[in-house]
Amino acid sequence: MGRREFYGRDFRVDPRVLIPRPESEHLVEVALGLSLPPAPRILDLGAGSGCLAVTLAAELPCARVVATDRSLGALAVAAANARHHGVAGRLALIAADWRRGLRVQGFDLLVSNPPYVDPRQRPELSPEVAEHEPATALFAAGRGLAAYRQLLEQTRDAADGTPFLLEIGAGQLADVAALAATLGWPLQGAETDYAGIPRVAVLRRRPPPAAGRESPPRDRRRP
């Protein structure tokens, strides 16, 4: 039909983007519940239709939002939705593979709904999803974890304490938390969806200790 409601707003969609799901609304709710600066700078990695970036810009009128996507078609859809909801002046859309070319240190909040479906699960998906939505927005290698690894590795220069909200698939919380911990993004909590499934992983940046600042080993020969 070319449109889909998301967080009470009408969004335009077409085959170039993933159709917004109610599960993604939980990410918006978590973001709005965070303690952010009065004029937060928000980075949405993988804009798609723009549902997250546009909604956050609309709900936080003082926010400045940047959204990236490597698909020019997706960015065109996101731009149309930004204009439709009157936030185009506060939303910058950038053609990029995740955050490449951007300084992540300047952002107060990172959000993303990356592809996280294991390609082996394709036969289990309904035909309207598997055959009519962009595969690059659905599937990720490595049991659905490849995009998470790329995102977390590319954003390790975020400022200490920066929150990162990631939408996750059913049953992925433990794997995402373990992966994130190894890359300096320890899990702070998780938000469940309406079915009680953990759907949003809340991470906070904790960079590794600087070289030379570790405590010296104790001399066990001393009493």
CORWO-V664301 format. One record per backbone hydrogen bond with DSSP energy under -1.0 kcal/mol. CO is the residue of the C=O (numbers start at 0). NH is the residue of the N-H. Records with the same first field share a line. If there is no record, write none. Layout:
CO = NH ; NH
This chain:
1 = 12
3 = 10
5 = 8
8 = 5
10 = 3
13 = 16
20 = 23
21 = 24
22 = 25
23 = 27
24 = 28
25 = 29
26 = 30
27 = 31
28 = 32
30 = 33
33 = 35
39 = 63
40 = 107 ; 108
41 = 65
42 = 110
43 = 67
46 = 49
49 = 53
50 = 54
51 = 55
52 = 56
53 = 57
54 = 58
55 = 59
59 = 62
63 = 41
64 = 91
65 = 43
66 = 93
67 = 45 ; 46
68 = 95
70 = 74
71 = 75
72 = 76
73 = 77
74 = 78
75 = 79
76 = 80
77 = 81
78 = 82
79 = 83
80 = 84
81 = 86
82 = 85
86 = 89
89 = 64
91 = 66
93 = 68
95 = 97
96 = 99
98 = 101
102 = 105
103 = 106
108 = 42
109 = 164
110 = 44
111 = 166
116 = 139
117 = 120
118 = 121
120 = 123
121 = 124
125 = 128 ; 129
126 = 130
128 = 132
133 = 136
134 = 137 ; 138
137 = 116
139 = 143
140 = 145
141 = 144
144 = 148
145 = 149
146 = 150
147 = 151
148 = 152
149 = 153
154 = 157
158 = 161
161 = 204
162 = 109
163 = 202
164 = 111
165 = 200
168 = 171
171 = 175
172 = 176
173 = 177
174 = 178
175 = 179
176 = 180
177 = 181
179 = 184
180 = 183
183 = 205
185 = 203
188 = 201
190 = 198 ; 199
192 = 195
196 = 192
198 = 167
199 = 190
200 = 165
201 = 187 ; 188
202 = 163
204 = 160
209 = 212
217 = 219
218 = 221
